[in-house]
């Protein structure tokens, strides 16, 4: 019988595929590597056939133990691909690294967010620098508009969104983090830093990234995260946004059978600030919302909770970015 720590690690591996549960091929269309300080890093790019000059760029970050191919083929990734074709932006999914080995092309990858880099989530690599190199590369090879670069991610990828907007705010016009809380080890708010508009979406019944915060990770590799509300409040303070919501709405209950509702609260930017949008997935679990069909086995559904189907998370994020 496996230990409870190993069992939890297995749950996290499944959770990374929650709402993203498809098999990824060894090589995907658009897969390529770029040089980052003498080391290869990998990504998958989707370029619409009629992409115009100075188009926006969206970076899509996979969850922990996921990878670039898997997230692009998930419902969340397919939703983003459809939006890229419809609205004419470049979509790129970079690959994290394998914890322990630093393998940049593997299938069970992680991002180095603010948690202990020796833990479950990442090798000790500079993923912030990686993203900046990706943006430079996209500008040189695809002519994207550097003033319209956006980043979104799920779980560990969402936590990496937080780090990118804190460490390199000048590079991004907006971010959207799904099913992700801030690590307790996140640096304190710097009121002199540049604010970046951010959307945060969390499930009240998330069994892995708990609404109330606490420990995440396998035994011996656990880290503490803030609650969803404390994460929201951090960004309200950092972005110099209104301290109480300036608009609130319930999205239409398009899928009443899912047992989930989406509540959207907007905190408008104050002087020299940036907006915060907080999406509470009432009854939602550890998975991004989607209207697309998705294969989710009973085990995955039981371990990760309810998937909200009243809206596409990608569409909510793109609407916010625009």
Beta strands, then each sheet from edge to edge (+ up, - down):
strand 1: 31-36
strand 2: 39-46
strand 3: 57-61
strand 4: 90-94
strand 5: 149-154
strand 6: 174-178
strand 7: 198-203
strand 8: 214-216
strand 9: 223-225
strand 10: 247-250
strand 11: 261-267
strand 12: 276-282
sheet 1: 1+ 2- 4+ 3+ 5+ 6+ 7+ 12+ 11- 10+
sheet 2: 8+ 9-
end
